[in-house]
Amino acid sequence: MRGDVARKLGADSFSDFRREVQPVALGAKFARGAGLRPSGTSVMVAPPFLLGSTLSDIFREIEDELRRENLQRLWSRFGKYIIGLVVLAVVVTAAFMGWRDYQQRQRQAQGVHYVAALALAREGKDAEAGAAFAELAKNADGGLAALAQLDSAAAKAQSGDVAGAIAAYDQLAANGSADPIFRDIATLLAARYGLEKGDPHAVIARLEPLTNASSPWHGLAIELRGVAELKAGDTAKARADFDALAKDSAVPAGVRQRAVEMQAAIGS
């Protein structure tokens, strides 16, 4: 019986020993497979749950190192081009900002010159104002140049140089780069001054493109055409134009009122 007890104790002790030692032995096996055995005579084996975390850290470090190496290789190949692009972007940006500032200063200077020319015109110095406007029309940009050219022509007409004024208006009307609004105004004004001493038939031909109903100036253009027709002796056509204007609600009220007055002046 004593032997049976000994055997039972021995069996129980062996079972306990196996349960305690087997996980450690398995950990050692995993450690040797991963090359994690430390130097020295004693072996410390990480439990399996810690072993998985250690391997993950190693793989992450390897990936980070590869990433750094790839970045270094890319920089060694393309670094000078990247620097060149950055420098180019800085230069282009600086040039654009400088050009924009220059344009702003130019517009401000042109505005000052335009105000000065207007002051001359208000003072009755038409010749000087005309010269100032003409100079500005040569050097200004876009709409301001066209506006200055209109004012230059008006100053010439005011000073008695009607032929010079018509020539200036015609020049603006023929300028394809100018805004159509300014070109149409120049055409109307050239026709208006051309009625004084010019050929009425030439005036009628000049106004024809603006008499279309789609033109915002068609009311004024038809009114001037009616006056030119009267000057040319074509009373019937003039009466027809003024009758149409008097009934046209799309034209300005002032144009309709003058048409009614012209109807009364012409008679039936």
ZAKEDO-811650 format. One record per residue (C-alpha): residue in three letters; x, y, z; chain. Coordinates in nm, 4 decimals. Layout:
N
<residuo = ALA; X = X; Y = Y; Z = Z; cadena = A>
...
***
This chain:
268
<residuo = MET; X = 0.0000; Y = 0.0000; Z = 0.0000; cadena = A>
<residuo = ARG; X = 0.2860; Y = 0.2299; Z = 0.0786; cadena = A>
<residuo = GLY; X = 0.4157; Y = 0.1590; Z = -0.2706; cadena = A>
<residuo = ASP; X = 0.0803; Y = 0.2469; Z = -0.4208; cadena = A>
<residuo = VAL; X = 0.0772; Y = 0.5820; Z = -0.2406; cadena = A>
<residuo = ALA; X = 0.4273; Y = 0.6550; Z = -0.3600; cadena = A>
<residuo = ARG; X = 0.3347; Y = 0.5705; Z = -0.7125; cadena = A>
<residuo = LYS; X = 0.0265; Y = 0.7917; Z = -0.6942; cadena = A>
<residuo = LEU; X = 0.2227; Y = 1.0806; Z = -0.5525; cadena = A>
<residuo = GLY; X = 0.4851; Y = 1.0325; Z = -0.8163; cadena = A>
<residuo = ALA; X = 0.2250; Y = 1.0302; Z = -1.0913; cadena = A>
<residuo = ASP; X = 0.0557; Y = 1.3425; Z = -0.9553; cadena = A>
<residuo = SER; X = 0.3858; Y = 1.5220; Z = -0.9151; cadena = A>
<residuo = PHE; X = 0.4832; Y = 1.4328; Z = -1.2714; cadena = A>
<residuo = SER; X = 0.1531; Y = 1.5649; Z = -1.4054; cadena = A>
<residuo = ASP; X = 0.2011; Y = 1.8931; Z = -1.2213; cadena = A>
<residuo = PHE; X = 0.5576; Y = 1.9118; Z = -1.3409; cadena = A>
<residuo = ARG; X = 0.4492; Y = 1.8561; Z = -1.7016; cadena = A>
<residuo = ARG; X = 0.1809; Y = 2.1204; Z = -1.6815; cadena = A>
<residuo = GLU; X = 0.4303; Y = 2.3768; Z = -1.5519; cadena = A>
<residuo = VAL; X = 0.7281; Y = 2.2897; Z = -1.7695; cadena = A>
<residuo = GLN; X = 0.5591; Y = 2.2197; Z = -2.1036; cadena = A>
<residuo = PRO; X = 0.4652; Y = 2.5871; Z = -2.1817; cadena = A>
<residuo = VAL; X = 0.8175; Y = 2.6952; Z = -2.0941; cadena = A>
<residuo = ALA; X = 0.9640; Y = 2.4286; Z = -2.3167; cadena = A>
<residuo = LEU; X = 0.7397; Y = 2.5318; Z = -2.6038; cadena = A>
<residuo = GLY; X = 0.8466; Y = 2.8932; Z = -2.5499; cadena = A>
<residuo = ALA; X = 1.2084; Y = 2.7849; Z = -2.5701; cadena = A>
<residuo = LYS; X = 1.1389; Y = 2.6066; Z = -2.8949; cadena = A>
<residuo = PHE; X = 0.9803; Y = 2.9211; Z = -3.0448; cadena = A>
<residuo = ALA; X = 1.2680; Y = 3.1306; Z = -2.9140; cadena = A>
<residuo = ARG; X = 1.5278; Y = 2.9084; Z = -3.0771; cadena = A>
<residuo = GLY; X = 1.3359; Y = 2.9148; Z = -3.4032; cadena = A>
<residuo = ALA; X = 1.3337; Y = 3.2940; Z = -3.3997; cadena = A>
<residuo = GLY; X = 1.7026; Y = 3.3183; Z = -3.3026; cadena = A>
<residuo = LEU; X = 1.6235; Y = 3.4871; Z = -2.9719; cadena = A>
<residuo = ARG; X = 1.8399; Y = 3.2810; Z = -2.7421; cadena = A>
<residuo = PRO; X = 2.0569; Y = 3.5166; Z = -2.5349; cadena = A>
<residuo = SER; X = 2.4257; Y = 3.4541; Z = -2.4785; cadena = A>
<residuo = GLY; X = 2.5460; Y = 3.3043; Z = -2.1538; cadena = A>
<residuo = THR; X = 2.4745; Y = 2.9863; Z = -1.9697; cadena = A>
<residuo = SER; X = 2.1257; Y = 3.0656; Z = -1.8539; cadena = A>
<residuo = VAL; X = 1.8315; Y = 3.0780; Z = -2.0917; cadena = A>
<residuo = MET; X = 1.5382; Y = 3.3112; Z = -2.0323; cadena = A>
<residuo = VAL; X = 1.2464; Y = 3.2218; Z = -2.2512; cadena = A>
<residuo = ALA; X = 0.9678; Y = 3.4739; Z = -2.3174; cadena = A>
<residuo = PRO; X = 0.6154; Y = 3.3419; Z = -2.2839; cadena = A>
<residuo = PRO; X = 0.4394; Y = 3.2870; Z = -2.6187; cadena = A>
<residuo = PHE; X = 0.2146; Y = 3.5956; Z = -2.5840; cadena = A>
<residuo = LEU; X = 0.5253; Y = 3.8150; Z = -2.5376; cadena = A>
<residuo = LEU; X = 0.7096; Y = 3.6405; Z = -2.8182; cadena = A>
<residuo = GLY; X = 0.4416; Y = 3.7441; Z = -3.0737; cadena = A>
<residuo = SER; X = 0.4704; Y = 4.1088; Z = -2.9690; cadena = A>
<residuo = THR; X = 0.8507; Y = 4.0986; Z = -3.0040; cadena = A>
<residuo = LEU; X = 0.8340; Y = 3.9594; Z = -3.3574; cadena = A>
<residuo = SER; X = 0.5827; Y = 4.2296; Z = -3.4570; cadena = A>
<residuo = ASP; X = 0.8197; Y = 4.4988; Z = -3.3300; cadena = A>
<residuo = ILE; X = 1.1059; Y = 4.3474; Z = -3.5278; cadena = A>
<residuo = PHE; X = 0.9047; Y = 4.3398; Z = -3.8510; cadena = A>
<residuo = ARG; X = 0.7932; Y = 4.7005; Z = -3.7940; cadena = A>
<residuo = GLU; X = 1.1532; Y = 4.8101; Z = -3.7442; cadena = A>
<residuo = ILE; X = 1.2537; Y = 4.6307; Z = -4.0645; cadena = A>
<residuo = GLU; X = 0.9739; Y = 4.8048; Z = -4.2585; cadena = A>
<residuo = ASP; X = 1.0758; Y = 5.1444; Z = -4.1187; cadena = A>
<residuo = GLU; X = 1.4347; Y = 5.0826; Z = -4.2173; cadena = A>
<residuo = LEU; X = 1.3363; Y = 4.9805; Z = -4.5702; cadena = A>
<residuo = ARG; X = 1.1197; Y = 5.2887; Z = -4.6000; cadena = A>
<residuo = ARG; X = 1.4079; Y = 5.5120; Z = -4.4957; cadena = A>
<residuo = GLU; X = 1.6395; Y = 5.3416; Z = -4.7437; cadena = A>
<residuo = ASN; X = 1.3859; Y = 5.3875; Z = -5.0262; cadena = A>
<residuo = LEU; X = 1.3453; Y = 5.7555; Z = -4.9412; cadena = A>
<residuo = GLN; X = 1.7218; Y = 5.8011; Z = -4.9390; cadena = A>
<residuo = ARG; X = 1.7546; Y = 5.6331; Z = -5.2787; cadena = A>
<residuo = LEU; X = 1.4736; Y = 5.8480; Z = -5.4235; cadena = A>
<residuo = TRP; X = 1.6290; Y = 6.1648; Z = -5.2845; cadena = A>
<residuo = SER; X = 1.9719; Y = 6.0743; Z = -5.4225; cadena = A>
<residuo = ARG; X = 1.8161; Y = 6.0280; Z = -5.7685; cadena = A>
<residuo = PHE; X = 1.5596; Y = 6.3083; Z = -5.7816; cadena = A>
<residuo = GLY; X = 1.6593; Y = 6.5471; Z = -5.5021; cadena = A>
<residuo = LYS; X = 1.8219; Y = 6.8015; Z = -5.7333; cadena = A>
<residuo = TYR; X = 1.5134; Y = 6.8064; Z = -5.9558; cadena = A>
<residuo = ILE; X = 1.2852; Y = 6.8611; Z = -5.6583; cadena = A>
<residuo = ILE; X = 1.5020; Y = 7.1491; Z = -5.5409; cadena = A>
<residuo = GLY; X = 1.4968; Y = 7.2937; Z = -5.8931; cadena = A>
<residuo = LEU; X = 1.1182; Y = 7.2783; Z = -5.9067; cadena = A>
<residuo = VAL; X = 1.0861; Y = 7.4464; Z = -5.5684; cadena = A>
<residuo = VAL; X = 1.3233; Y = 7.7248; Z = -5.6737; cadena = A>
<residuo = LEU; X = 1.1355; Y = 7.7666; Z = -6.0029; cadena = A>
<residuo = ALA; X = 0.8010; Y = 7.7895; Z = -5.8205; cadena = A>
<residuo = VAL; X = 0.9424; Y = 8.0573; Z = -5.5895; cadena = A>
<residuo = VAL; X = 1.0840; Y = 8.2567; Z = -5.8826; cadena = A>
<residuo = VAL; X = 0.7591; Y = 8.2359; Z = -6.0828; cadena = A>
<residuo = THR; X = 0.5524; Y = 8.3398; Z = -5.7820; cadena = A>
<residuo = ALA; X = 0.7820; Y = 8.6342; Z = -5.7111; cadena = A>
<residuo = ALA; X = 0.7702; Y = 8.7406; Z = -6.0777; cadena = A>
<residuo = PHE; X = 0.3912; Y = 8.7204; Z = -6.0850; cadena = A>
<residuo = MET; X = 0.3575; Y = 8.9246; Z = -5.7661; cadena = A>
<residuo = GLY; X = 0.6012; Y = 9.1820; Z = -5.9007; cadena = A>
<residuo = TRP; X = 0.4148; Y = 9.2088; Z = -6.2314; cadena = A>
<residuo = ARG; X = 0.0821; Y = 9.2468; Z = -6.0517; cadena = A>
<residuo = ASP; X = 0.2232; Y = 9.5245; Z = -5.8325; cadena = A>
<residuo = TYR; X = 0.3653; Y = 9.6946; Z = -6.1408; cadena = A>
<residuo = GLN; X = 0.0277; Y = 9.6803; Z = -6.3167; cadena = A>
<residuo = GLN; X = -0.1426; Y = 9.8215; Z = -6.0086; cadena = A>
<residuo = ARG; X = 0.1005; Y = 10.1121; Z = -5.9977; cadena = A>
<residuo = GLN; X = 0.0520; Y = 10.1715; Z = -6.3703; cadena = A>
<residuo = ARG; X = -0.3263; Y = 10.1804; Z = -6.3343; cadena = A>
<residuo = GLN; X = -0.2985; Y = 10.4239; Z = -6.0463; cadena = A>
<residuo = ALA; X = -0.0697; Y = 10.6513; Z = -6.2493; cadena = A>
<residuo = GLN; X = -0.3037; Y = 10.6335; Z = -6.5476; cadena = A>
<residuo = GLY; X = -0.5976; Y = 10.7237; Z = -6.3258; cadena = A>
<residuo = VAL; X = -0.4109; Y = 11.0301; Z = -6.2011; cadena = A>
<residuo = HIS; X = -0.3377; Y = 11.1393; Z = -6.5602; cadena = A>
<residuo = TYR; X = -0.7008; Y = 11.0900; Z = -6.6605; cadena = A>
<residuo = VAL; X = -0.8261; Y = 11.3053; Z = -6.3719; cadena = A>
<residuo = ALA; X = -0.5759; Y = 11.5743; Z = -6.4656; cadena = A>
<residuo = ALA; X = -0.6995; Y = 11.5712; Z = -6.8279; cadena = A>
<residuo = LEU; X = -1.0598; Y = 11.5988; Z = -6.7094; cadena = A>
<residuo = ALA; X = -0.9645; Y = 11.9002; Z = -6.5011; cadena = A>
<residuo = LEU; X = -0.8217; Y = 12.0677; Z = -6.8126; cadena = A>
<residuo = ALA; X = -1.1446; Y = 11.9995; Z = -7.0010; cadena = A>
<residuo = ARG; X = -1.3555; Y = 12.1453; Z = -6.7198; cadena = A>
<residuo = GLU; X = -1.1394; Y = 12.4569; Z = -6.7238; cadena = A>
<residuo = GLY; X = -1.2164; Y = 12.5043; Z = -7.0936; cadena = A>
<residuo = LYS; X = -0.8620; Y = 12.4200; Z = -7.2044; cadena = A>
<residuo = ASP; X = -0.9859; Y = 12.1952; Z = -7.4824; cadena = A>
<residuo = ALA; X = -0.6646; Y = 12.1791; Z = -7.6861; cadena = A>
<residuo = GLU; X = -0.4561; Y = 12.0865; Z = -7.3836; cadena = A>
<residuo = ALA; X = -0.7175; Y = 11.8396; Z = -7.2626; cadena = A>
<residuo = GLY; X = -0.7331; Y = 11.6795; Z = -7.6068; cadena = A>
<residuo = ALA; X = -0.3565; Y = 11.6349; Z = -7.6151; cadena = A>
<residuo = ALA; X = -0.3550; Y = 11.4878; Z = -7.2630; cadena = A>
<residuo = PHE; X = -0.6347; Y = 11.2439; Z = -7.3494; cadena = A>
<residuo = ALA; X = -0.4625; Y = 11.1449; Z = -7.6746; cadena = A>
<residuo = GLU; X = -0.1375; Y = 11.0704; Z = -7.4906; cadena = A>
<residuo = LEU; X = -0.3234; Y = 10.8644; Z = -7.2320; cadena = A>
<residuo = ALA; X = -0.5066; Y = 10.6724; Z = -7.5054; cadena = A>
<residuo = LYS; X = -0.1683; Y = 10.5600; Z = -7.6436; cadena = A>
<residuo = ASN; X = -0.0295; Y = 10.4383; Z = -7.3113; cadena = A>
<residuo = ALA; X = -0.3311; Y = 10.3262; Z = -7.1076; cadena = A>
<residuo = ASP; X = -0.4755; Y = 9.9767; Z = -7.0967; cadena = A>
<residuo = GLY; X = -0.8114; Y = 9.8386; Z = -7.2047; cadena = A>
<residuo = GLY; X = -1.1207; Y = 10.0397; Z = -7.1241; cadena = A>
<residuo = LEU; X = -0.9320; Y = 10.3422; Z = -6.9966; cadena = A>
<residuo = ALA; X = -0.7533; Y = 10.3764; Z = -7.3305; cadena = A>
<residuo = ALA; X = -1.0841; Y = 10.3667; Z = -7.5200; cadena = A>
<residuo = LEU; X = -1.2418; Y = 10.6134; Z = -7.2784; cadena = A>
<residuo = ALA; X = -0.9464; Y = 10.8487; Z = -7.3168; cadena = A>
<residuo = GLN; X = -0.9767; Y = 10.8257; Z = -7.6958; cadena = A>
<residuo = LEU; X = -1.3453; Y = 10.9193; Z = -7.6774; cadena = A>
<residuo = ASP; X = -1.2609; Y = 11.2160; Z = -7.4562; cadena = A>
<residuo = SER; X = -0.9785; Y = 11.3179; Z = -7.6888; cadena = A>
<residuo = ALA; X = -1.2173; Y = 11.3223; Z = -7.9852; cadena = A>
<residuo = ALA; X = -1.4757; Y = 11.5178; Z = -7.7854; cadena = A>
<residuo = ALA; X = -1.2127; Y = 11.7758; Z = -7.6894; cadena = A>
<residuo = LYS; X = -1.1181; Y = 11.8163; Z = -8.0569; cadena = A>
<residuo = ALA; X = -1.4813; Y = 11.8669; Z = -8.1535; cadena = A>
<residuo = GLN; X = -1.5226; Y = 12.1185; Z = -7.8716; cadena = A>
<residuo = SER; X = -1.2227; Y = 12.3151; Z = -7.9922; cadena = A>
<residuo = GLY; X = -1.3616; Y = 12.3256; Z = -8.3474; cadena = A>
<residuo = ASP; X = -1.1578; Y = 12.0451; Z = -8.5009; cadena = A>
<residuo = VAL; X = -1.4575; Y = 11.8405; Z = -8.6203; cadena = A>
<residuo = ALA; X = -1.2604; Y = 11.6567; Z = -8.8867; cadena = A>
<residuo = GLY; X = -1.0029; Y = 11.5554; Z = -8.6268; cadena = A>
<residuo = ALA; X = -1.2794; Y = 11.4412; Z = -8.3931; cadena = A>
<residuo = ILE; X = -1.4437; Y = 11.2261; Z = -8.6630; cadena = A>
<residuo = ALA; X = -1.1054; Y = 11.0741; Z = -8.7499; cadena = A>
<residuo = ALA; X = -1.0481; Y = 10.9862; Z = -8.3824; cadena = A>
<residuo = TYR; X = -1.3943; Y = 10.8313; Z = -8.3530; cadena = A>
<residuo = ASP; X = -1.3428; Y = 10.6319; Z = -8.6721; cadena = A>
<residuo = GLN; X = -1.0096; Y = 10.5050; Z = -8.5446; cadena = A>
<residuo = LEU; X = -1.1697; Y = 10.3747; Z = -8.2246; cadena = A>
<residuo = ALA; X = -1.4656; Y = 10.2259; Z = -8.4125; cadena = A>
<residuo = ALA; X = -1.2241; Y = 10.0289; Z = -8.6321; cadena = A>
<residuo = ASN; X = -1.0174; Y = 9.9024; Z = -8.3382; cadena = A>
<residuo = GLY; X = -1.1022; Y = 9.5322; Z = -8.3121; cadena = A>
<residuo = SER; X = -0.9344; Y = 9.4978; Z = -7.9727; cadena = A>
<residuo = ALA; X = -1.1568; Y = 9.7636; Z = -7.8115; cadena = A>
<residuo = ASP; X = -1.4758; Y = 9.6741; Z = -7.6287; cadena = A>
<residuo = PRO; X = -1.7783; Y = 9.6698; Z = -7.8667; cadena = A>
<residuo = ILE; X = -1.9602; Y = 9.9197; Z = -7.6440; cadena = A>
<residuo = PHE; X = -1.6884; Y = 10.1815; Z = -7.6967; cadena = A>
<residuo = ARG; X = -1.6723; Y = 10.1024; Z = -8.0682; cadena = A>
<residuo = ASP; X = -2.0489; Y = 10.1501; Z = -8.1088; cadena = A>
<residuo = ILE; X = -2.0414; Y = 10.4794; Z = -7.9168; cadena = A>
<residuo = ALA; X = -1.7606; Y = 10.6002; Z = -8.1446; cadena = A>
<residuo = THR; X = -1.9694; Y = 10.5067; Z = -8.4488; cadena = A>
<residuo = LEU; X = -2.2694; Y = 10.7016; Z = -8.3188; cadena = A>
<residuo = LEU; X = -2.0631; Y = 11.0085; Z = -8.2350; cadena = A>
<residuo = ALA; X = -1.8828; Y = 11.0022; Z = -8.5692; cadena = A>
<residuo = ALA; X = -2.2231; Y = 10.9911; Z = -8.7422; cadena = A>
<residuo = ARG; X = -2.3525; Y = 11.2734; Z = -8.5238; cadena = A>
<residuo = TYR; X = -2.0647; Y = 11.5074; Z = -8.6160; cadena = A>
<residuo = GLY; X = -2.0666; Y = 11.3861; Z = -8.9755; cadena = A>
<residuo = LEU; X = -2.4212; Y = 11.5186; Z = -9.0155; cadena = A>
<residuo = GLU; X = -2.2968; Y = 11.8766; Z = -8.9835; cadena = A>
<residuo = LYS; X = -2.0784; Y = 11.8902; Z = -9.2938; cadena = A>
<residuo = GLY; X = -2.0545; Y = 11.5340; Z = -9.4233; cadena = A>
<residuo = ASP; X = -2.2457; Y = 11.3288; Z = -9.6774; cadena = A>
<residuo = PRO; X = -2.5816; Y = 11.2167; Z = -9.5288; cadena = A>
<residuo = HIS; X = -2.5780; Y = 10.8979; Z = -9.7338; cadena = A>
<residuo = ALA; X = -2.2384; Y = 10.8076; Z = -9.5850; cadena = A>
<residuo = VAL; X = -2.3843; Y = 10.8695; Z = -9.2402; cadena = A>
<residuo = ILE; X = -2.6816; Y = 10.6417; Z = -9.3147; cadena = A>
<residuo = ALA; X = -2.4457; Y = 10.3644; Z = -9.4290; cadena = A>
<residuo = ARG; X = -2.2285; Y = 10.4104; Z = -9.1216; cadena = A>
<residuo = LEU; X = -2.5293; Y = 10.3740; Z = -8.8868; cadena = A>
<residuo = GLU; X = -2.6836; Y = 10.0702; Z = -9.0566; cadena = A>
<residuo = PRO; X = -2.5218; Y = 9.8014; Z = -8.8316; cadena = A>
<residuo = LEU; X = -2.6578; Y = 9.9749; Z = -8.5202; cadena = A>
<residuo = THR; X = -3.0185; Y = 10.0074; Z = -8.6394; cadena = A>
<residuo = ASN; X = -3.0862; Y = 9.6384; Z = -8.5820; cadena = A>
<residuo = ALA; X = -3.3296; Y = 9.5757; Z = -8.2950; cadena = A>
<residuo = SER; X = -3.0714; Y = 9.3544; Z = -8.1225; cadena = A>
<residuo = SER; X = -2.8386; Y = 9.6525; Z = -8.0788; cadena = A>
<residuo = PRO; X = -2.8721; Y = 9.8430; Z = -7.7506; cadena = A>
<residuo = TRP; X = -2.8158; Y = 10.1617; Z = -7.9513; cadena = A>
<residuo = HIS; X = -3.0784; Y = 10.1023; Z = -8.2181; cadena = A>
<residuo = GLY; X = -3.3061; Y = 10.3830; Z = -8.0928; cadena = A>
<residuo = LEU; X = -3.0344; Y = 10.6475; Z = -8.1177; cadena = A>
<residuo = ALA; X = -2.9094; Y = 10.5023; Z = -8.4474; cadena = A>
<residuo = ILE; X = -3.2568; Y = 10.5193; Z = -8.6076; cadena = A>
<residuo = GLU; X = -3.3036; Y = 10.8730; Z = -8.4760; cadena = A>
<residuo = LEU; X = -2.9768; Y = 10.9854; Z = -8.6373; cadena = A>
<residuo = ARG; X = -3.0668; Y = 10.7995; Z = -8.9553; cadena = A>
<residuo = GLY; X = -3.4000; Y = 10.9868; Z = -8.9674; cadena = A>
<residuo = VAL; X = -3.2165; Y = 11.3202; Z = -8.9419; cadena = A>
<residuo = ALA; X = -2.9724; Y = 11.2115; Z = -9.2160; cadena = A>
<residuo = GLU; X = -3.2667; Y = 11.1091; Z = -9.4370; cadena = A>
<residuo = LEU; X = -3.4230; Y = 11.4514; Z = -9.3892; cadena = A>
<residuo = LYS; X = -3.0935; Y = 11.6152; Z = -9.4850; cadena = A>
<residuo = ALA; X = -3.0759; Y = 11.3927; Z = -9.7921; cadena = A>
<residuo = GLY; X = -3.4308; Y = 11.5006; Z = -9.8878; cadena = A>
<residuo = ASP; X = -3.5961; Y = 11.1640; Z = -9.8242; cadena = A>
<residuo = THR; X = -3.8864; Y = 11.2836; Z = -9.6097; cadena = A>
<residuo = ALA; X = -4.0915; Y = 10.9652; Z = -9.6464; cadena = A>
<residuo = LYS; X = -3.8208; Y = 10.7448; Z = -9.5012; cadena = A>
<residuo = ALA; X = -3.7541; Y = 10.9943; Z = -9.2225; cadena = A>
<residuo = ARG; X = -4.1238; Y = 11.0034; Z = -9.1311; cadena = A>
<residuo = ALA; X = -4.1351; Y = 10.6221; Z = -9.1238; cadena = A>
<residuo = ASP; X = -3.8354; Y = 10.6083; Z = -8.8879; cadena = A>
<residuo = PHE; X = -3.9787; Y = 10.8647; Z = -8.6469; cadena = A>
<residuo = ASP; X = -4.3218; Y = 10.6965; Z = -8.6530; cadena = A>
<residuo = ALA; X = -4.1579; Y = 10.3652; Z = -8.5605; cadena = A>
<residuo = LEU; X = -3.9579; Y = 10.5255; Z = -8.2798; cadena = A>
<residuo = ALA; X = -4.2638; Y = 10.6962; Z = -8.1336; cadena = A>
<residuo = LYS; X = -4.4321; Y = 10.3554; Z = -8.0943; cadena = A>
<residuo = ASP; X = -4.1239; Y = 10.1625; Z = -7.9779; cadena = A>
<residuo = SER; X = -4.1444; Y = 10.1041; Z = -7.6021; cadena = A>
<residuo = ALA; X = -3.7963; Y = 9.9480; Z = -7.6025; cadena = A>
<residuo = VAL; X = -3.6175; Y = 10.2761; Z = -7.6768; cadena = A>
<residuo = PRO; X = -3.5463; Y = 10.5406; Z = -7.4102; cadena = A>
<residuo = ALA; X = -3.8291; Y = 10.7812; Z = -7.3276; cadena = A>
<residuo = GLY; X = -3.6236; Y = 11.0771; Z = -7.4479; cadena = A>
<residuo = VAL; X = -3.5867; Y = 10.9192; Z = -7.7922; cadena = A>
<residuo = ARG; X = -3.9638; Y = 10.8582; Z = -7.8156; cadena = A>
<residuo = GLN; X = -4.0366; Y = 11.2162; Z = -7.7116; cadena = A>
<residuo = ARG; X = -3.8023; Y = 11.3617; Z = -7.9766; cadena = A>
<residuo = ALA; X = -3.9580; Y = 11.1304; Z = -8.2369; cadena = A>
<residuo = VAL; X = -4.3045; Y = 11.2694; Z = -8.1552; cadena = A>
<residuo = GLU; X = -4.1673; Y = 11.6212; Z = -8.1939; cadena = A>
<residuo = MET; X = -4.0084; Y = 11.5340; Z = -8.5291; cadena = A>
<residuo = GLN; X = -4.3415; Y = 11.3857; Z = -8.6435; cadena = A>
<residuo = ALA; X = -4.5113; Y = 11.7167; Z = -8.5674; cadena = A>
<residuo = ALA; X = -4.2339; Y = 11.9115; Z = -8.7411; cadena = A>
<residuo = ILE; X = -4.2462; Y = 11.7005; Z = -9.0569; cadena = A>
<residuo = GLY; X = -4.6262; Y = 11.6960; Z = -9.0744; cadena = A>
<residuo = SER; X = -4.8423; Y = 11.4530; Z = -9.2620; cadena = A>
***
